[in-house]
Amino acid sequence: MDLAEIWRVMRRRWYVLLPGLLLTAALTTAVHLLIPVEYQSQSTVTLLNSSKATEAFDGNPFLSTQASLTGMADGLARNLNSDGAKADLKALGVTGKHEVKIADNAQGPFMWLTVTGTDPAAVLKSDELLAGYADKRLKEFQTQQSVAPEAMIRMATIVPPQKPQAQTKTRLQYIVMVGALGFVLSLVAVFFVEARRRTPRGKNRPAPAGTPTAAAAPVPVGAAPAATDETMALRTVGPGGAGAT
């Protein structure tokens, strides 16, 4: 079946296709309205060596890098993603979903602090609160180990919380999926109806039980009836001269 034939079938069965397309449009509109737009704000922080460890570099922390800082960044990120941290952040007023991880392709202890939500203003505020909480947790870890203040690892902000950007990819994917599925089902319904209409109603139907397969030939008017067998009666003469049959 070529495209021209498909188009002719669609035009011929428009009364099936049109309701399907209208229903598909209604469903895609509902998805567009029911799934809210999400916004995302992200900031970047890094861990720096302690002031004591940078004395040999005239106090410049960016000249003193250690592999242990990346390990500390990984541990801090895991703690900030824990259930306990989520409860603390919620109490501080953080809304939406937050995520902390080591930055992709990072060549040092760089961390991404990300917050996602439906309210742009709340998302930006939550990202700022997350950055402050991360610095607090870093200090608490070292205080619990009785680390001297001058030997503590520090945190510095590389990129402050950015203006929330709309994340429309997920909603667009759902809209495309619903629209494509509705269109395909509409076409299936069109060709199903077309196939049913083209099938002859009496074709290949079995004959009802008891129906003779061939009608008997009629007898012409004036024709002689069929010959019947005649039985010849035999007459015998008995002793008394009387005949018996």
SERO-4910 file (N, C-alpha, C, O; in steps of 0.05 Angstrom, whole numbers):
BEGIN
 pado doro    nc1    nc2    nc3   cac1   cac2   cac3    cc1    cc2    cc3    oc1    oc2    oc3
  Met    A     17    -24      0      0      0      0     18     25      0     35     28     18
  Asp    A     13     42    -20     30     66    -22     17     89     -7     -5     87      4
  Leu    A     31    112     -7     21    135      8     -5    146     -3    -22    155     12
  Ala    A     -8    144    -30    -33    153    -42    -57    137    -32    -78    148    -27
  Glu    A    -53    111    -30    -75     94    -21    -81     99      9   -104    100     17
  Ile    A    -60    103     24    -64    110     53    -80    136     56    -98    138     72
  Trp    A    -73    155     39    -87    181     40   -116    178     32   -134    190     44
  Arg    A   -122    161     12   -149    157      4   -166    143     25   -189    149     30
  Val    A   -153    124     39   -167    110     61   -173    129     84   -195    129     95
  Met    A   -154    147     90   -158    166    111   -181    186    104   -197    193    122
  Arg    A   -182    194     79   -204    212     71   -231    198     71   -251    210     78
  Arg    A   -230    172     63   -255    158     62   -266    151     90   -290    151     94
  Arg    A   -248    147    109   -256    141    136   -250    164    155   -241    160    178
  Trp    A   -255    188    146   -250    212    162   -266    212    188   -258    223    208
  Tyr    A   -290    200    188   -307    199    211   -296    182    234   -304    184    257
  Val    A   -276    165    227   -262    150    248   -236    164    256   -229    165    280
  Leu    A   -222    176    236   -197    190    242   -201    215    258   -186    221    276
  Leu    A   -221    231    252   -225    257    264   -230    255    295   -216    270    309
  Pro    A   -247    237    305   -250    235    334   -224    226    347   -218    235    370
  Gly    A   -209    209    334   -183    200    346   -163    223    349   -149    225    369
  Leu    A   -162    240    328   -144    263    329   -153    283    350   -136    295    363
  Leu    A   -179    287    352   -189    306    372   -183    296    401   -175    311    418
  Leu    A   -186    270    405   -179    258    431   -150    261    437   -142    266    459
  Thr    A   -133    256    416   -104    259    420    -96    287    427    -80    292    445
  Ala    A   -109    307    414   -103    335    420   -112    342    449    -98    357    463
  Ala    A   -134    331    458   -143    336    485   -124    324    506   -118    336    526
  Leu    A   -114    300    500    -95    287    519    -69    302    520    -57    305    542
  Thr    A    -58    311    497    -33    325    497    -36    352    512    -17    361    526
  Thr    A    -59    365    509    -64    390    524    -65    384    554    -55    400    569
  Ala    A    -78    362    561    -79    355    590    -51    350    601    -45    359    624
  Val    A    -34    336    586     -7    331    595      8    358    598     23    361    618
  His    A      4    376    579     18    402    580      9    418    605     26    432    616
  Leu    A    -16    415    613    -26    431    636    -20    417    662    -15    431    682
  Leu    A    -21    391    663    -18    377    688     10    373    697     16    372    721
  Ile    A     29    372    678     57    369    686     70    397    687     73    410    666
  Pro    A     77    406    711     87    433    713    116    436    702    131    416    700
  Val    A    123    460    696    151    465    687    169    466    711    163    478    731
  Glu    A    191    452    709    211    451    731    234    471    725    242    474    702
  Tyr    A    244    482    746    267    501    744    290    490    760    287    477    780
  Gln    A    314    496    750    338    486    763    359    508    767    364    523    748
  Ser    A    371    508    791    393    527    797    417    510    806    414    490    820
  Gln    A    440    519    798    464    504    804    487    523    813    490    544    801
  Ser    A    502    514    832    526    529    841    549    509    842    546    485    844
  Thr    A    574    520    841    598    504    842    616    514    865    621    537    867
  Val    A    624    494    881    642    501    903    667    482    901    666    462    887
  Thr    A    688    490    915    712    473    916    723    472    944    718    490    960
  Leu    A    737    451    950    750    449    976    779    458    974    793    452    954
  Leu    A    788    473    994    815    484    994    830    474   1018    819    468   1039
  Asn    A    856    472   1014    873    464   1036    872    484   1059    865    507   1056
  Ser    A    880    475   1082    880    492   1106    901    514   1103    920    512   1088
  Ser    A    897    534   1119    917    556   1119    944    547   1128    965    558   1119
  Lys    A    945    527   1145    971    517   1155    985    502   1133   1010    503   1130
  Ala    A    969    487   1115    982    471   1094    991    489   1071   1006    480   1054
  Thr    A    982    514   1070    990    531   1048   1012    551   1056   1018    570   1040
  Glu    A   1024    548   1079   1045    567   1087   1069    566   1068   1082    586   1063
  Ala    A   1074    542   1058   1097    539   1039   1091    552   1012   1109    556    996
  Phe    A   1066    559   1007   1058    572    982   1050    601    987   1034    612    972
  Asp    A   1061    612   1008   1054    640   1015   1024    643   1020   1013    665   1015
  Gly    A   1012    622   1030    984    624   1037    964    622   1014    940    625   1018
  Asn    A    974    615    990    956    612    967    945    584    966    959    565    960
  Pro    A    919    580    972    908    553    973    906    539    946    905    515    944
  Phe    A    905    555    924    902    543    898    928    531    888    928    516    868
  Leu    A    950    537    901    976    525    894    981    499    909   1000    485    903
  Ser    A    964    493    929    968    469    945    943    452    941    922    457    952
  Thr    A    947    431    925    925    412    920    934    384    928    957    376    925
  Gln    A    915    369    940    920    342    949    898    324    941    875    332    938
  Ala    A    905    298    936    884    278    929    864    274    951    841    267    946
  Ser    A    872    279    975    854    276    998    831    295    997    809    290   1008
  Leu    A    834    318    984    812    337    982    790    326    965    766    331    971
  Thr    A    797    312    943    776    299    926    761    278    941    737    275    938
  Gly    A    775    262    958    762    242    974    743    255    994    722    245   1000
  Met    A    752    278   1006    735    292   1025    710    303   1011    688    302   1022
  Ala    A    713    312    986    691    323    971    670    301    965    646    305    967
  Asp    A    680    277    959    662    255    954    647    247    979    623    242    978
  Gly    A    661    246   1002    647    239   1027    627    260   1035    605    254   1045
  Leu    A    634    286   1031    615    307   1038    590    306   1020    568    310   1029
  Ala    A    594    300    994    571    298    976    552    276    984    528    279    983
  Arg    A    563    253    992    546    231   1001    530    238   1025    507    231   1028
  Asn    A    543    253   1044    529    261   1068    506    280   1062    485    279   1074
  Leu    A    511    299   1044    491    319   1037    467    307   1022    446    319   1021
  Asn    A    471    283   1010    449    270    996    434    250   1014    415    237   1005
  Ser    A    442    248   1039    430    228   1058    403    238   1067    396    261   1065
  Asp    A    388    219   1079    362    226   1090    363    246   1112    346    263   1115
  Gly    A    384    243   1129    387    262   1151    392    290   1142    381    309   1153
  Ala    A    408    293   1121    413    320   1109    388    331   1097    382    355   1098
  Lys    A    372    314   1084    347    323   1072    328    334   1093    315    354   1088
  Ala    A    327    321   1116    310    330   1137    320    357   1148    304    375   1153
  Asp    A    346    360   1151    357    385   1161    352    408   1141    344    430   1149
  Leu    A    356    402   1115    351    423   1095    322    431   1093    316    454   1089
  Lys    A    304    412   1096    276    418   1096    269    436   1119    252    455   1117
  Ala    A    281    431   1143    276    448   1166    287    476   1161    276    496   1172
  Leu    A    308    479   1145    319    505   1140    303    521   1119    306    545   1116
  Gly    A    284    507   1105    268    520   1086    274    513   1057    264    525   1038
  Val    A    291    492   1053    298    483   1026    274    468   1014    264    449   1027
  Thr    A    265    476    991    242    462    978    252    449    952    274    456    942
  Gly    A    236    432    940    244    418    916    263    396    921    266    386    944
  Lys    A    277    388    901    296    366    902    325    376    899    330    392    881
  His    A    342    367    917    370    376    915    388    353    909    382    330    916
  Glu    A    411    359    897    431    338    891    459    351    893    464    373    884
  Val    A    477    336    906    505    345    908    523    323    897    520    299    905
  Lys    A    541    330    880    559    310    869    585    324    859    586    348    856
  Ile    A    606    308    855    631    318    844    625    327    815    613    312    800
  Ala    A    635    350    807    630    360    781    641    342    759    662    329    763
  Asp    A    626    340    737    635    323    715    661    333    704    666    357    701
  Asn    A    679    314    698    706    320    687    722    339    704    739    354    694
  Ala    A    717    338    730    731    356    748    760    346    752    765    322    753
  Gln    A    779    365    752    807    358    757    815    367    785    838    373    790
  Gly    A    796    367    803    801    374    831    776    370    847    756    358    837
  Pro    A    776    379    872    753    374    890    730    394    885    722    409    903
  Phe    A    721    395    861    699    413    854    672    398    857    669    375    849
  Met    A    652    412    868    626    400    873    604    417    861    605    442    862
  Trp    A    584    403    850    560    417    840    538    414    861    531    392    870
  Leu    A    526    437    867    502    437    885    478    445    868    477    468    859
  Thr    A    459    427    865    437    432    847    410    429    862    407    411    878
  Val    A    392    447    856    365    446    867    345    449    844    348    465    826
  Thr    A    324    432    844    304    431    824    276    434    836    271    421    856
  Gly    A    260    451    825    233    455    835    215    470    815    224    476    793
  Thr    A    190    475    823    172    488    805    169    518    809    158    532    793
  Asp    A    181    529    831    180    558    837    208    569    834    226    563    850
  Pro    A    213    586    814    240    596    809    252    611    833    275    606    839
  Ala    A    236    628    846    247    643    869    255    624    892    276    627    904
  Ala    A    238    604    897    244    584    918    268    567    911    283    560    929
  Val    A    271    561    885    294    545    877    320    560    881    339    548    891
  Leu    A    321    585    874    345    601    878    352    604    908    375    601    916
  Lys    A    332    609    924    336    611    953    345    585    965    363    584    982
  Ser    A    334    563    955    342    537    966    370    530    959    384    517    974
  Asp    A    380    538    935    407    533    927    427    548    945    448    538    952
  Glu    A    419    572    952    436    588    970    437    576    998    459    575   1010
  Leu    A    415    566   1007    414    552   1033    430    526   1033    444    519   1052
  Leu    A    429    512   1010    445    487   1007    475    493   1009    489    478   1021
  Ala    A    484    514    996    512    520    996    521    527   1025    543    519   1033
  Gly    A    505    542   1039    512    548   1067    512    524   1085    529    521   1102
  Tyr    A    493    506   1080    492    481   1096    516    463   1090    527    450   1108
  Ala    A    525    462   1065    548    446   1058    573    456   1072    589    440   1082
  Asp    A    577    482   1074    600    493   1088    599    487   1118    619    481   1130
  Lys    A    575    488   1129    571    481   1157    578    452   1163    591    446   1182
  Arg    A    568    434   1146    574    405   1150    603    399   1147    614    382   1162
  Leu    A    617    413   1129    646    408   1127    661    416   1153    679    401   1161
  Lys    A    653    437   1165    665    446   1190    658    427   1212    675    421   1230
  Glu    A    633    417   1213    625    398   1234    640    372   1232    648    361   1253
  Phe    A    646    362   1208    661    337   1205    688    340   1219    697    322   1233
  Gln    A    701    362   1214    728    366   1224    728    372   1254    747    365   1268
  Thr    A    708    386   1263    706    392   1292    702    366   1307    713    363   1329
  Gln    A    686    347   1296    682    321   1310    708    306   1312    711    289   1330
  Gln    A    727    311   1295    753    297   1296    775    314   1310    798    308   1309
  Ser    A    765    336   1323    783    353   1339    806    365   1322    829    367   1331
  Val    A    799    373   1298    818    386   1280    822    415   1289    802    429   1293
  Ala    A    846    424   1290    851    452   1298    841    470   1276    842    463   1252
  Pro    A    831    494   1283    820    512   1263    839    519   1240    830    521   1217
  Glu    A    865    522   1247    884    529   1226    890    506   1207    903    510   1186
  Ala    A    882    482   1215    887    458   1199    862    448   1184    863    427   1171
  Met    A    840    462   1187    815    454   1174    815    459   1144    824    479   1135
  Ile    A    803    440   1130    798    443   1101    775    464   1099    756    465   1114
  Arg    A    778    481   1079    759    503   1075    743    499   1049    750    483   1032
  Met    A    721    513   1047    704    513   1023    703    540   1011    701    560   1025
  Ala    A    705    542    985    703    567    970    683    564    947    681    543    935
  Thr    A    669    586    942    649    586    920    662    594    894    674    615    892
  Ile    A    660    576    875    671    582    848    650    595    831    655    616    818
  Val    A    625    584    831    603    595    816    579    597    835    570    577    845
  Pro    A    570    622    841    547    625    860    522    613    848    521    607    824
  Pro    A    501    609    864    476    598    853    466    615    829    463    639    831
  Gln    A    461    601    807    453    614    782    423    618    781    407    605    795
  Lys    A    415    636    763    386    641    759    373    615    749    383    603    730
  Pro    A    351    607    761    338    582    753    330    582    724    320    601    713
  Gln    A    336    559    711    330    556    683    308    535    680    307    515    695
  Ala    A    289    539    662    267    521    657    277    495    646    294    495    627
  Gln    A    267    473    656    275    446    647    250    434    634    233    422    647
  Thr    A    248    436    608    224    427    593    227    401    579    209    391    566
  Lys    A    250    388    582    255    363    567    236    341    575    225    327    558
  Thr    A    232    337    601    215    315    610    186    319    601    173    301    591
  Arg    A    176    343    604    148    348    596    145    346    566    125    335    557
  Leu    A    165    355    551    163    353    522    163    323    513    150    316    494
  Gln    A    179    307    527    179    278    520    152    266    524    143    250    508
  Tyr    A    139    272    547    112    261    552     92    270    530     75    255    521
  Ile    A     93    296    523     75    306    503     79    292    476     59    284    463
  Val    A    104    288    468    110    274    443    100    245    443     89    235    424
  Met    A    105    232    466     96    204    469     66    201    466     56    184    452
  Val    A     51    219    480     22    217    480     12    224    452     -6    210    442
  Gly    A     23    244    439     14    252    412     20    230    392      2    224    375
  Ala    A     43    218    393     50    196    374     32    172    378     23    160    359
  Leu    A     28    165    403     12    141    409    -17    145    400    -29    127    389
  Gly    A    -28    169    405    -55    175    397    -58    175    366    -79    165    356
  Phe    A    -39    185    352    -40    185    323    -39    157    311    -54    150    293
  Val    A    -21    141    322    -19    113    313    -44     97    318    -53     83    301
  Leu    A    -56    100    342    -81     86    348   -104     95    330   -121     80    322
  Ser    A   -104    121    323   -124    131    305   -122    118    277   -142    111    266
  Leu    A    -97    116    267    -93    103    242   -101     73    243   -112     63    224
  Val    A    -94     60    265   -102     32    267   -132     29    266   -142     11    253
  Ala    A   -147     47    280   -176     45    279   -186     50    251   -206     37    243
  Val    A   -174     69    236   -183     75    209   -180     50    191   -199     43    177
  Phe    A   -157     37    191   -153     14    174   -168    -11    183   -174    -28    167
  Phe    A   -174    -12    209   -191    -34    218   -219    -32    207   -231    -51    198
  Val    A   -230     -7    208   -257     -3    197   -256     -7    167   -275    -19    156
  Glu    A   -235      2    153   -233     -3    125   -233    -32    118   -246    -40     98
  Ala    A   -218    -48    133   -217    -77    127   -243    -90    132   -251   -108    117
  Arg    A   -258    -82    152   -284    -94    158   -304    -87    136   -321   -104    128
  Arg    A   -303    -63    125   -321    -54    104   -315    -69     77   -334    -73     62
  Arg    A   -291    -76     72   -284    -89     47   -290   -119     47   -291   -131     26
  Thr    A   -294   -131     70   -300   -160     71   -329   -165     64   -346   -154     78
  Pro    A   -335   -182     43   -363   -187     36   -377   -201     59   -366   -218     73
  Arg    A   -402   -194     63   -417   -204     86   -422   -235     84   -419   -249    104
  Gly    A   -429   -245     60   -436   -273     58   -413   -291     50   -418   -315     45
  Lys    A   -389   -280     48   -366   -295     38   -357   -315     59   -352   -308     82
  Asn    A   -353   -340     50   -342   -361     66   -358   -367     91   -347   -377    111
  Arg    A   -384   -361     90   -401   -368    113   -411   -397    110   -421   -403     88
  Pro    A   -411   -414    130   -421   -442    127   -451   -442    124   -465   -425    136
  Ala    A   -461   -462    109   -490   -465    106   -503   -475    132   -491   -491    146
  Pro    A   -527   -466    138   -541   -475    162   -545   -505    162   -546   -517    140
  Ala    A   -546   -517    185   -549   -546    188   -576   -554    176   -596   -541    181
  Gly    A   -577   -576    161   -602   -587    150   -609   -576    123   -629   -584    112
  Thr    A   -593   -557    113   -599   -545     87   -589   -564     65   -566   -571     65
  Pro    A   -606   -572     45   -596   -590     24   -576   -576      7   -577   -552      2
  Thr    A   -557   -591     -2   -536   -579    -19   -544   -575    -47   -534   -557    -60
  Ala    A   -564   -590    -57   -573   -587    -85   -603   -591    -85   -613   -610    -73
  Ala    A   -618   -574   -100   -647   -577   -102   -655   -599   -121   -641   -604   -141
  Ala    A   -677   -613   -115   -686   -635   -133   -697   -623   -158   -709   -602   -158
  Ala    A   -692   -637   -181   -701   -628   -207   -731   -630   -209   -742   -650   -202
  Pro    A   -745   -609   -219   -774   -609   -221   -784   -629   -243   -769   -634   -262
  Val    A   -807   -640   -239   -819   -659   -258   -835   -643   -279   -852   -628   -271
  Pro    A   -830   -647   -305   -845   -633   -326   -875   -640   -325   -882   -663   -319
  Val    A   -892   -620   -333   -921   -625   -333   -928   -644   -356   -918   -641   -378
  Gly    A   -944   -664   -351   -953   -683   -371   -935   -706   -374   -940   -724   -390
  Ala    A   -913   -707   -359   -895   -729   -362   -906   -754   -349   -920   -751   -329
  Ala    A   -900   -777   -358   -910   -802   -347   -896   -806   -320   -873   -801   -317
  Pro    A   -912   -816   -301   -900   -822   -275   -878   -843   -278   -878   -859   -296
  Ala    A   -862   -843   -259   -840   -863   -259   -851   -891   -257   -870   -896   -243
  Ala    A   -839   -909   -273   -849   -937   -273   -844   -949   -246   -824   -945   -233
  Thr    A   -864   -965   -238   -862   -979   -213   -859  -1009   -218   -869  -1019   -238
  Asp    A   -847  -1022   -201   -844  -1051   -203   -870  -1065   -200   -884  -1061   -180
  Glu    A   -877  -1082   -218   -901  -1098   -216   -894  -1127   -210   -875  -1138   -221
  Thr    A   -909  -1138   -192   -904  -1165   -184   -924  -1184   -199   -948  -1180   -196
  Met    A   -914  -1202   -213   -931  -1221   -227   -942  -1242   -208   -928  -1255   -193
  Ala    A   -969  -1243   -209   -982  -1263   -192   -983  -1289   -206   -992  -1291   -229
  Leu    A   -974  -1309   -194   -974  -1336   -205   -999  -1350   -197  -1006  -1352   -173
  Arg    A  -1013  -1361   -218  -1038  -1376   -213  -1031  -1406   -216  -1021  -1415   -236
  Thr    A  -1038  -1419   -196  -1033  -1448   -196  -1060  -1463   -194  -1079  -1452   -182
  Val    A  -1061  -1486   -206  -1086  -1503   -205  -1082  -1523   -184  -1063  -1539   -184
  Gly    A  -1100  -1523   -166  -1098  -1543   -144  -1111  -1569   -152  -1120  -1571   -175
  Pro    A  -1113  -1588   -135  -1125  -1614   -140  -1154  -1612   -146  -1165  -1627   -162
  Gly    A  -1168  -1593   -133  -1197  -1591   -137  -1204  -1575   -161  -1228  -1570   -166
  Gly    A  -1186  -1568   -176  -1191  -1553   -201  -1194  -1523   -196  -1197  -1508   -215
  Ala    A  -1193  -1514   -170  -1195  -1485   -164  -1168  -1472   -166  -1148  -1483   -157
  Gly    A  -1168  -1451   -177  -1142  -1436   -179  -1136  -1421   -154  -1154  -1411   -141
  Ala    A  -1111  -1418   -147  -1103  -1403   -123  -1081  -1385   -132  -1064  -1391   -149
  Thr    A  -1080  -1362   -120  -1059  -1343   -126  -1040  -1340   -104  -1021  -1325   -105
***
